[in-house]
């Protein structure tokens, strides 16, 4: 199985027509296996998608100094990025061929600070997918101790682009 890799530029991504020719679950699984590139932001934010099944996506990451705020703690935007990824990707796993999505809104609750160098696991769970919306929830926990660091919810707009 090839290693996951990250897009270096816009030309690395598949054409939209090719993405739309597969189910959302197949597309996310191809990111995990390295058959298609993952978004560059995941590399910059020091996390990656590690598992994808129908309605559920998992990421692992270890934020460090590049992800800190001015006080030396992990920036709240890092939590939001990881949660947006797992929640949105869990919605993507519910998409049929020919559908795409975008985040309409998401909410993040920070429970406790992640210390730089701490490995965490983010999990997104699809709660609903319909003709026009998908709803998901997510959480970030410590990889070693299982402590809860953040939770979130997301609503996504499901679209079927015109041919």
C-alpha positions as CSV (number, residue, x, y, z in Angstrom):
1,X,0.0,0.0,0.0
2,X,1.5,3.4,-1.0
3,X,2.1,6.1,1.7
4,X,-0.3,9.0,2.0
5,X,1.0,12.1,0.3
6,X,0.1,15.8,0.2
7,X,-0.6,18.0,-2.8
8,X,2.2,20.4,-3.5
9,X,0.1,22.6,-5.9
10,X,-3.3,22.8,-7.5
11,X,-2.3,20.6,-10.5
12,X,-1.7,17.6,-8.1
13,X,-5.4,17.3,-7.4
14,X,-7.7,15.1,-9.6
15,X,-10.0,16.9,-12.0
16,X,-13.5,17.4,-10.5
17,X,-15.0,15.1,-13.1
18,X,-12.8,12.3,-11.8
19,X,-13.6,12.9,-8.2
20,X,-17.3,13.0,-9.0
21,X,-17.0,9.6,-10.7
22,X,-16.4,7.8,-7.4
23,X,-18.3,7.7,-4.1
24,X,-17.1,10.0,-1.3
25,X,-16.0,7.0,0.7
26,X,-13.9,5.8,-2.1
27,X,-12.3,9.2,-2.5
28,X,-11.4,9.6,1.2
29,X,-10.1,6.0,1.2
30,X,-7.8,6.9,-1.7
31,X,-6.4,9.7,0.3
32,X,-5.6,7.3,3.1
33,X,-3.8,4.9,0.8
34,X,-2.0,7.6,-1.2
35,X,-3.8,6.9,-4.5
36,X,-4.8,10.6,-4.5
37,X,-3.2,13.5,-2.7
38,X,-4.4,14.8,0.6
39,X,-4.8,18.6,1.0
40,X,-1.6,20.4,1.7
41,X,-3.0,22.0,4.8
42,X,-2.9,18.7,6.6
43,X,0.9,18.6,6.2
44,X,1.2,22.1,7.4
45,X,-1.0,21.4,10.4
46,X,0.9,18.1,11.3
47,X,-2.0,15.7,11.0
48,X,-3.2,13.1,8.5
49,X,-6.3,11.0,7.8
50,X,-5.5,7.5,9.0
51,X,-8.8,5.6,8.6
52,X,-12.0,6.0,6.6
53,X,-15.1,3.9,6.8
54,X,-18.7,4.7,6.0
55,X,-19.8,7.5,8.3
56,X,-16.5,7.7,10.2
57,X,-13.1,9.3,9.7
58,X,-10.0,9.3,11.9
59,X,-7.0,11.6,11.9
60,X,-3.8,11.4,14.0
61,X,-1.6,14.4,14.6
62,X,1.1,15.8,16.8
63,X,1.0,19.6,16.8
64,X,4.3,21.3,17.7
65,X,5.9,24.7,17.7
66,X,4.7,25.7,14.2
67,X,1.1,25.3,15.4
68,X,1.5,27.4,18.6
69,X,0.0,30.7,19.5
70,X,1.9,33.7,21.0
71,X,1.7,32.1,24.5
72,X,3.4,28.9,23.3
73,X,0.1,26.8,23.5
74,X,-1.5,25.0,20.5
75,X,-3.5,27.6,18.6
76,X,-7.3,27.2,18.8
77,X,-7.4,27.2,15.0
78,X,-5.4,23.9,15.0
79,X,-8.2,22.2,16.9
80,X,-10.7,23.7,14.5
81,X,-8.8,22.5,11.4
82,X,-8.5,19.0,12.7
83,X,-12.2,18.8,13.7
84,X,-13.3,20.4,10.4
85,X,-11.4,17.7,8.6
86,X,-12.7,14.7,10.4
87,X,-16.3,16.0,10.5
88,X,-16.4,17.1,6.9
89,X,-14.7,14.0,5.7
90,X,-17.2,11.9,7.6
91,X,-19.9,13.7,5.6
92,X,-17.9,13.0,2.4
93,X,-18.0,9.3,3.2
94,X,-21.8,9.5,2.8
95,X,-21.8,11.1,-0.6
96,X,-22.9,9.3,-3.7
97,X,-21.1,9.4,-7.0
98,X,-21.7,12.9,-8.6
99,X,-22.0,14.7,-5.3
100,X,-19.8,17.2,-3.5
101,X,-20.1,19.2,-0.3
102,X,-18.9,22.3,1.5
103,X,-18.9,23.3,5.2
104,X,-21.8,25.6,6.0
105,X,-21.0,26.0,9.7
106,X,-19.1,24.3,12.5
107,X,-18.7,24.8,16.2
108,X,-15.7,23.8,18.3
109,X,-15.5,23.4,22.1
110,X,-12.0,23.4,23.5
111,X,-12.0,21.3,26.7
112,X,-8.3,21.5,27.6
113,X,-5.0,22.5,26.2
114,X,-2.9,20.2,24.0
115,X,0.7,20.5,25.0
116,X,3.1,20.8,22.0
117,X,4.4,17.3,21.0
118,X,1.3,15.5,22.3
119,X,-0.1,13.0,19.8
120,X,-3.9,13.2,19.4
121,X,-6.6,11.4,17.6
122,X,-9.5,13.1,15.9
123,X,-12.6,11.2,15.0
124,X,-15.6,12.5,13.0
125,X,-18.9,10.7,13.0
126,X,-21.7,11.3,10.4
127,X,-25.0,11.8,12.1
128,X,-27.2,12.6,9.0
129,X,-26.9,12.8,5.3
130,X,-29.8,14.0,3.1
131,X,-30.4,15.6,-0.3
132,X,-29.0,19.0,0.7
133,X,-27.3,18.7,4.1
134,X,-24.9,16.5,6.1
135,X,-24.5,16.8,9.9
136,X,-21.5,15.4,11.8
137,X,-19.8,15.5,15.2
138,X,-16.2,15.1,16.2
139,X,-13.8,14.9,19.0
140,X,-10.1,15.1,19.7
141,X,-8.6,12.8,22.3
142,X,-5.1,12.0,23.5
143,X,-3.5,9.0,21.7
144,X,-1.9,7.6,24.9
145,X,-4.4,8.6,27.6
146,X,-7.7,9.0,25.8
147,X,-8.3,12.4,27.5
148,X,-10.8,14.6,25.7
149,X,-9.3,17.8,24.3
150,X,-12.1,19.2,22.1
151,X,-15.5,18.4,20.6
152,X,-17.3,19.9,17.6
153,X,-20.3,19.8,15.3
154,X,-20.6,20.6,11.7
155,X,-23.3,21.1,9.0
156,X,-22.3,20.7,5.4
157,X,-24.1,21.6,2.2
158,X,-24.5,18.6,-0.1
159,X,-24.4,19.5,-3.8
160,X,-24.8,17.8,-7.1
161,X,-23.0,19.9,-9.7
162,X,-24.7,20.3,-13.1
163,X,-23.0,18.5,-15.9
